[in-house]
Amino acid sequence: MTTDAEQKLASRDLTLDLARVAAVLLVVVIHLLFVGVGRAADGALVIERTVEAQPWFAGATWVGDIMPLFFVVGGFAALAGWQSLERRTPAGAPVDASAFVRTRLARLARPSLPLFIFLAVALLAAWALGVDAALVDTVAIGIGSPLWFLAAYVLAQALAPVMIGLHRRAPVATLAVLAVAAAAVDAVRQLSGIELLGLPNVVLIWVAVQQLGFWMHDGWFRSRSAWTLGLIIALGFGALVTVVPLAGYSWSMLSNQYPPTMPMLVLGLAQAAALTLLHRPLSALMRTRVARGIVWFAGSRLMTIYLWHLPVIMLLVGVQLLLPMPLPDPGSGTWWLTRIPIFLIVLGVVWLLSLALVRYERSPSHLVDPVHPGMLVTVAAVLLFAAGPFLIMVLGLDTLLAALSLVGTTAAIWLIRGRRARLLAP
């Protein structure tokens, strides 16, 4: 007998859910390989980004960086959600874009709230206890590194109603304009040497990648032959091999995420084609009960996994340092072997956390309350939530930005709650 949750999951295109879960789990693996902690000969603590020092690392990111695919899948889900909202809207009435955006915002803001509480309290406590400031900064910046996703994703999803309308009217022109604008931003950043001038691409690049999800939902990729999809993949990577050195992009695709550059759009196109090309075998895999169960279980707490895996990794490292046992040298054979059990321990601890935190991943039904004051307040909530993670992406996590993110997230959740809407509505 199957559960209601399993039956609901079975009615979806499970390859997309599989891609989303695989992307997040791969992020956990990559971050675990980044955290190399050991002792020098004199006993001093050594903290390094171990995997980044490997000669094969940059090449591996061309395959391993699948965050663009997350935005492609997000675009597919956004268009599917918009169409569902259209079907539920009475004939002749406008679709409530505010309800759409509030739902997407809640799915990010609510799971983020406990994390920002933890970060603000932990960093404040470290300062109060006089913990070495350099060590705290190193750990905090590492923990804050994945939070760029919150700002980028909520902005892309908030713009989805507008971008869906443009996509329906002129899909090719819309994608082309976004690509040209993003390329222009890259050119200005490269010519000036000022990295901050690339920040507009946090919106332009990821919205463009999200547009590819609209194309996927429309069936454009599915209607292509296997040979055509293979050609798209080959041309995409061929373009990257040619353009990356000519335009001065980093050979590491992870570096091309901060701020995002045109290689992310090209990589998103190739990954969308690859996911479509692999649809048949992945669908066969997802017809098994075990695979469906894993995807449902991980997918129901995916934001918890994404947000909490690095704090858990850092806490486990702290426990290792307290234990009376030698640490393997980062990069040694023993160190690589220990990554496997530590990965499983991280997932186990995150699962324990999820028992209390998974409820924050469920969007409350009152977000679609028709007496909500509307899009203006919703936009304000989006900006309040995005501000903290955006600044963390630019400046690195510290106590002030953790507190700012906590305040912004709390305010955003307060604004989009249905009963608050009744108080604010005219």
BELDA-V477338 format. One record per residue. N is the residue number from 1. RES is the residue in one letter. PHI is phi in degrees with one decimal (* if undefined). D_CENTER is the distance of its C-alpha to the mean C-alpha in Angstrom with 1 decimal. Layout:
<<N & RES & PHI & D_CENTER> <N & RES & PHI & D_CENTER>>
This chain:
<<1 & M & * & 34.0> <2 & T & -97.2 & 30.4> <3 & T & -81.5 & 28.7> <4 & D & -60.0 & 27.6> <5 & A & -63.8 & 24.0> <6 & E & -66.1 & 24.6> <7 & Q & -64.1 & 26.6> <8 & K & -63.8 & 24.0> <9 & L & -64.7 & 21.5> <10 & A & -66.1 & 24.2> <11 & S & -82.5 & 24.6> <12 & R & -96.7 & 21.1> <13 & D & -80.7 & 20.1> <14 & L & -71.5 & 18.9> <15 & T & -64.5 & 17.8> <16 & L & -71.3 & 14.7> <17 & D & -64.1 & 14.1> <18 & L & -62.3 & 14.9> <19 & A & -61.8 & 12.5> <20 & R & -65.4 & 9.5> <21 & V & -65.5 & 11.1> <22 & A & -61.9 & 12.1> <23 & A & -62.2 & 8.8> <24 & V & -69.1 & 7.7> <25 & L & -64.5 & 11.4> <26 & L & -67.4 & 11.6> <27 & V & -60.0 & 9.2> <28 & V & -60.7 & 11.7> <29 & V & -61.9 & 14.5> <30 & I & -61.7 & 13.7> <31 & H & -66.4 & 13.4> <32 & L & -64.6 & 16.6> <33 & L & -75.6 & 18.3> <34 & F & -74.0 & 17.6> <35 & V & -85.5 & 19.4> <36 & G & -109.3 & 23.1> <37 & V & -123.4 & 25.5> <38 & G & -153.5 & 29.2> <39 & R & -119.4 & 32.6> <40 & A & -76.3 & 34.7> <41 & A & -60.6 & 38.4> <42 & D & -87.4 & 39.4> <43 & G & 90.1 & 37.1> <44 & A & -69.3 & 34.6> <45 & L & -73.5 & 30.9> <46 & V & -116.4 & 28.9> <47 & I & -123.2 & 25.1> <48 & E & -140.3 & 23.7> <49 & R & -94.5 & 20.7> <50 & T & -57.2 & 22.6> <51 & V & -65.3 & 20.7> <52 & E & -67.6 & 20.4> <53 & A & -84.2 & 24.2> <54 & Q & -75.4 & 24.7> <55 & P & -63.6 & 26.4> <56 & W & -93.8 & 24.3> <57 & F & -61.0 & 20.8> <58 & A & -59.0 & 20.3> <59 & G & -65.0 & 21.4> <60 & A & -65.7 & 19.2> <61 & T & -68.2 & 16.1> <62 & W & -66.5 & 17.3> <63 & V & -104.8 & 16.7> <64 & G & -80.6 & 14.2> <65 & D & -83.8 & 11.4> <66 & I & -111.3 & 10.0> <67 & M & -63.0 & 6.6> <68 & P & -56.6 & 9.0> <69 & L & -63.8 & 9.9> <70 & F & -61.9 & 6.8> <71 & F & -72.8 & 7.8> <72 & V & -61.7 & 11.3> <73 & V & -63.3 & 11.1> <74 & G & -62.9 & 9.7> <75 & G & -66.0 & 12.7> <76 & F & -58.8 & 15.0> <77 & A & -65.7 & 14.3> <78 & A & -64.3 & 14.8> <79 & L & -66.9 & 18.1> <80 & A & -62.7 & 19.2> <81 & G & -65.8 & 18.7> <82 & W & -64.5 & 20.5> <83 & Q & -64.9 & 23.3> <84 & S & -63.4 & 23.6> <85 & L & -66.4 & 24.1> <86 & E & -62.2 & 26.6> <87 & R & -66.5 & 28.5> <88 & R & -85.2 & 28.8> <89 & T & -82.7 & 30.0> <90 & P & -56.2 & 33.8> <91 & A & -57.2 & 35.5> <92 & G & 88.1 & 36.0> <93 & A & -91.8 & 33.6> <94 & P & -71.5 & 30.6> <95 & V & -70.7 & 27.1> <96 & D & -79.4 & 25.6> <97 & A & -62.7 & 22.6> <98 & S & -62.2 & 22.3> <99 & A & -63.0 & 21.9> <100 & F & -60.1 & 19.1> <101 & V & -67.6 & 17.1> <102 & R & -60.6 & 18.1> <103 & T & -63.6 & 16.8> <104 & R & -65.7 & 13.3> <105 & L & -62.7 & 13.5> <106 & A & -61.3 & 14.9> <107 & R & -67.5 & 12.3> <108 & L & -101.7 & 9.9> <109 & A & -70.6 & 13.0> <110 & R & -62.6 & 15.0> <111 & P & -67.4 & 13.0> <112 & S & -76.5 & 12.3> <113 & L & -57.7 & 16.1> <114 & P & -60.6 & 17.4> <115 & L & -64.3 & 15.1> <116 & F & -67.0 & 16.4> <117 & I & -62.0 & 19.9> <118 & F & -61.3 & 19.7> <119 & L & -64.3 & 18.6> <120 & A & -62.5 & 21.2> <121 & V & -67.5 & 23.9> <122 & A & -65.8 & 23.3> <123 & L & -69.0 & 23.4> <124 & L & -65.3 & 26.4> <125 & A & -65.5 & 28.1> <126 & A & -61.7 & 27.6> <127 & W & -65.7 & 29.2> <128 & A & -65.6 & 32.0> <129 & L & -84.6 & 32.8> <130 & G & 74.8 & 33.1> <131 & V & -63.9 & 30.6> <132 & D & -48.2 & 30.6> <133 & A & -63.1 & 28.6> <134 & A & -64.0 & 27.5> <135 & L & -65.2 & 26.2> <136 & V & -61.0 & 24.3> <137 & D & -61.5 & 22.7> <138 & T & -61.6 & 21.7> <139 & V & -67.0 & 20.1> <140 & A & -64.1 & 18.5> <141 & I & -63.8 & 17.0> <142 & G & -64.6 & 15.6> <143 & I & -64.9 & 14.2> <144 & G & -79.3 & 12.7> <145 & S & -59.9 & 11.1> <146 & P & -80.1 & 7.4> <147 & L & -75.2 & 7.9> <148 & W & -55.8 & 7.7> <149 & F & -59.6 & 4.2> <150 & L & -61.0 & 6.5> <151 & A & -66.9 & 9.1> <152 & A & -64.1 & 8.0> <153 & Y & -72.4 & 6.6> <154 & V & -68.1 & 9.7> <155 & L & -68.1 & 11.9> <156 & A & -63.9 & 11.3> <157 & Q & -69.1 & 11.9> <158 & A & -65.4 & 14.8> <159 & L & -84.9 & 16.3> <160 & A & -55.9 & 16.2> <161 & P & -56.7 & 19.8> <162 & V & -67.6 & 21.2> <163 & M & -69.9 & 19.5> <164 & I & -65.0 & 20.6> <165 & G & -61.3 & 24.1> <166 & L & -66.2 & 24.1> <167 & H & -62.6 & 22.9> <168 & R & -68.2 & 25.7> <169 & R & -82.3 & 28.3> <170 & A & -153.0 & 27.4> <171 & P & -62.9 & 24.5> <172 & V & -68.5 & 25.6> <173 & A & -63.3 & 26.6> <174 & T & -61.9 & 23.4> <175 & L & -65.6 & 21.2> <176 & A & -65.0 & 23.9> <177 & V & -63.3 & 24.1> <178 & L & -61.5 & 20.4> <179 & A & -66.2 & 20.7> <180 & V & -64.3 & 24.0> <181 & A & -63.0 & 22.7> <182 & A & -65.4 & 19.7> <183 & A & -63.5 & 22.3> <184 & A & -64.8 & 24.6> <185 & V & -61.8 & 22.1> <186 & D & -58.3 & 21.6> <187 & A & -62.5 & 25.4> <188 & V & -63.1 & 26.1> <189 & R & -64.4 & 23.8> <190 & Q & -66.9 & 25.4> <191 & L & -71.1 & 28.9> <192 & S & -85.1 & 28.7> <193 & G & 76.1 & 26.9> <194 & I & -100.5 & 25.1> <195 & E & -61.0 & 21.4> <196 & L & -62.6 & 20.8> <197 & L & -70.1 & 22.1> <198 & G & -87.4 & 19.0> <199 & L & -63.0 & 16.9> <200 & P & -55.2 & 17.7> <201 & N & -73.6 & 15.6> <202 & V & -58.7 & 12.4> <203 & V & -90.9 & 13.6> <204 & L & -61.6 & 15.8> <205 & I & -66.1 & 13.8> <206 & W & -71.7 & 10.7> <207 & V & -67.1 & 13.2> <208 & A & -64.0 & 15.3> <209 & V & -64.2 & 12.8> <210 & Q & -61.1 & 12.3> <211 & Q & -59.0 & 16.1> <212 & L & -61.2 & 16.3> <213 & G & -66.2 & 14.9> <214 & F & -63.8 & 17.9> <215 & W & -61.4 & 20.2> <216 & M & -65.1 & 19.1> <217 & H & -63.6 & 19.8> <218 & D & -69.5 & 23.1> <219 & G & 93.5 & 24.1> <220 & W & -61.9 & 24.4> <221 & F & -68.1 & 22.9> <222 & R & -64.8 & 24.7> <223 & S & -80.8 & 28.0> <224 & R & -83.3 & 27.9> <225 & S & -73.7 & 29.9> <226 & A & -60.2 & 28.7> <227 & W & -64.0 & 30.4> <228 & T & -66.4 & 28.7> <229 & L & -62.5 & 25.2> <230 & G & -62.3 & 26.3> <231 & L & -67.1 & 27.7> <232 & I & -60.2 & 24.5> <233 & I & -62.9 & 22.6> <234 & A & -63.4 & 25.6> <235 & L & -66.2 & 25.9> <236 & G & -62.3 & 22.2> <237 & F & -70.6 & 22.5> <238 & G & -63.3 & 26.0> <239 & A & -63.6 & 24.9> <240 & L & -64.6 & 22.4> <241 & V & -60.0 & 25.3> <242 & T & -80.5 & 27.5> <243 & V & -80.4 & 25.5> <244 & V & -53.9 & 23.6> <245 & P & -71.5 & 26.9> <246 & L & -67.5 & 28.6> <247 & A & -91.9 & 26.1> <248 & G & 78.8 & 25.4> <249 & Y & -74.5 & 21.8> <250 & S & -72.9 & 20.6> <251 & W & -71.3 & 21.2> <252 & S & -86.0 & 18.0> <253 & M & -67.7 & 15.0> <254 & L & -65.5 & 12.9> <255 & S & -65.8 & 15.2> <256 & N & -76.9 & 14.7> <257 & Q & -90.6 & 11.2> <258 & Y & -129.6 & 12.9> <259 & P & -72.6 & 14.0> <260 & P & -64.3 & 12.8> <261 & T & -126.0 & 16.0> <262 & M & -55.4 & 17.7> <263 & P & -54.5 & 17.1> <264 & M & -66.0 & 13.4> <265 & L & -68.6 & 15.1> <266 & V & -64.5 & 17.7> <267 & L & -64.4 & 15.4> <268 & G & -61.9 & 13.6> <269 & L & -62.4 & 17.2> <270 & A & -64.5 & 18.3> <271 & Q & -70.7 & 15.6> <272 & A & -63.6 & 16.3> <273 & A & -65.5 & 19.9> <274 & A & -65.8 & 19.5> <275 & L & -62.8 & 17.8> <276 & T & -66.8 & 20.7> <277 & L & -62.6 & 23.2> <278 & L & -92.5 & 22.3> <279 & H & -60.3 & 22.3> <280 & R & -63.5 & 25.7> <281 & P & -65.0 & 25.4> <282 & L & -68.1 & 22.0> <283 & S & -63.5 & 23.6> <284 & A & -62.3 & 26.5> <285 & L & -62.1 & 24.4> <286 & M & -77.9 & 22.8> <287 & R & -81.7 & 26.4> <288 & T & -82.3 & 27.0> <289 & R & -64.6 & 26.9> <290 & V & -63.9 & 25.3> <291 & A & -63.2 & 22.3> <292 & R & -61.6 & 21.9> <293 & G & -64.5 & 22.4> <294 & I & -64.7 & 19.7> <295 & V & -65.6 & 17.1> <296 & W & -64.3 & 18.3> <297 & F & -64.0 & 18.4> <298 & A & -70.2 & 14.9> <299 & G & -66.0 & 13.4> <300 & S & -73.7 & 15.3> <301 & R & -134.7 & 13.7> <302 & L & -68.0 & 10.2> <303 & M & -65.8 & 8.7> <304 & T & -62.6 & 11.7> <305 & I & -61.9 & 11.1> <306 & Y & -64.7 & 7.7> <307 & L & -75.0 & 9.3> <308 & W & -104.3 & 12.8> <309 & H & -66.4 & 13.0> <310 & L & -71.1 & 13.6> <311 & P & -56.0 & 16.2> <312 & V & -66.3 & 17.7> <313 & I & -59.0 & 18.1> <314 & M & -65.2 & 19.7> <315 & L & -64.2 & 21.9> <316 & L & -66.0 & 23.1> <317 & V & -62.1 & 23.9> <318 & G & -60.0 & 25.9> <319 & V & -63.3 & 27.7> <320 & Q & -59.2 & 28.6> <321 & L & -67.3 & 30.1> <322 & L & -80.8 & 32.2> <323 & L & -76.2 & 33.6> <324 & P & -79.8 & 36.8> <325 & M & -147.2 & 35.6> <326 & P & -69.7 & 34.9> <327 & L & -93.9 & 31.4> <328 & P & -65.8 & 31.0> <329 & D & -63.7 & 30.7> <330 & P & -55.2 & 27.2> <331 & G & 91.9 & 27.2> <332 & S & -76.5 & 30.3> <333 & G & -60.3 & 30.8> <334 & T & -62.9 & 30.9> <335 & W & -60.9 & 27.6> <336 & W & -62.9 & 25.8> <337 & L & -66.2 & 27.5> <338 & T & -71.6 & 26.4> <339 & R & -63.0 & 22.7> <340 & I & -67.7 & 23.2> <341 & P & -64.7 & 24.7> <342 & I & -67.1 & 22.4> <343 & F & -59.0 & 19.3> <344 & L & -67.3 & 21.2> <345 & I & -65.8 & 22.2> <346 & V & -58.2 & 18.6> <347 & L & -63.1 & 17.7> <348 & G & -65.1 & 21.0> <349 & V & -67.2 & 20.6> <350 & V & -62.1 & 17.1> <351 & W & -61.9 & 19.0> <352 & L & -61.4 & 21.7> <353 & L & -62.2 & 19.5> <354 & S & -65.6 & 18.0> <355 & L & -58.5 & 21.6> <356 & A & -94.9 & 21.8> <357 & L & -99.5 & 18.2> <358 & V & -62.5 & 17.4> <359 & R & -64.2 & 19.5> <360 & Y & -74.3 & 17.0> <361 & E & -87.1 & 14.7> <362 & R & -95.6 & 17.6> <363 & S & -78.3 & 18.1> <364 & P & -68.6 & 21.8> <365 & S & -68.5 & 24.0> <366 & H & -73.5 & 25.6> <367 & L & -67.8 & 22.6> <368 & V & -99.1 & 24.5> <369 & D & -57.0 & 27.7> <370 & P & -68.4 & 29.8> <371 & V & -92.7 & 31.3> <372 & H & -60.9 & 28.1> <373 & P & -62.7 & 29.0> <374 & G & 115.0 & 26.8> <375 & M & -67.5 & 24.3> <376 & L & -59.6 & 25.4> <377 & V & -67.9 & 24.5> <378 & T & -63.8 & 21.2> <379 & V & -61.0 & 20.3> <380 & A & -59.8 & 21.5> <381 & A & -64.6 & 19.2> <382 & V & -60.4 & 16.1> <383 & L & -66.2 & 17.3> <384 & L & -62.3 & 18.3> <385 & F & -70.1 & 14.9> <386 & A & -72.0 & 13.1> <387 & A & -57.8 & 15.9> <388 & G & -62.4 & 15.3> <389 & P & -58.7 & 11.8> <390 & F & -63.2 & 13.0> <391 & L & -67.8 & 16.1> <392 & I & -63.5 & 14.5> <393 & M & -60.5 & 12.7> <394 & V & -81.9 & 16.2> <395 & L & -107.2 & 18.5> <396 & G & 92.9 & 17.0> <397 & L & -71.6 & 17.0> <398 & D & -145.3 & 20.5> <399 & T & -61.2 & 22.5> <400 & L & -62.9 & 22.9> <401 & L & -73.4 & 19.2> <402 & A & -64.4 & 18.4> <403 & A & -66.1 & 21.2> <404 & L & -62.0 & 20.3> <405 & S & -65.3 & 16.8> <406 & L & -63.6 & 18.7> <407 & V & -64.2 & 21.2> <408 & G & -63.7 & 18.9> <409 & T & -66.4 & 16.9> <410 & T & -61.4 & 20.3> <411 & A & -63.6 & 21.8> <412 & A & -62.9 & 19.1> <413 & I & -64.4 & 19.5> <414 & W & -61.5 & 23.3> <415 & L & -67.5 & 23.4> <416 & I & -93.2 & 21.9> <417 & R & -72.9 & 24.0> <418 & G & -59.0 & 26.7> <419 & R & -70.9 & 29.6> <420 & R & -65.0 & 28.7> <421 & A & -61.5 & 28.8> <422 & R & -66.1 & 32.4> <423 & L & -72.0 & 33.4> <424 & L & -92.2 & 32.0> <425 & A & -68.9 & 33.1> <426 & P & -67.3 & 36.4>>
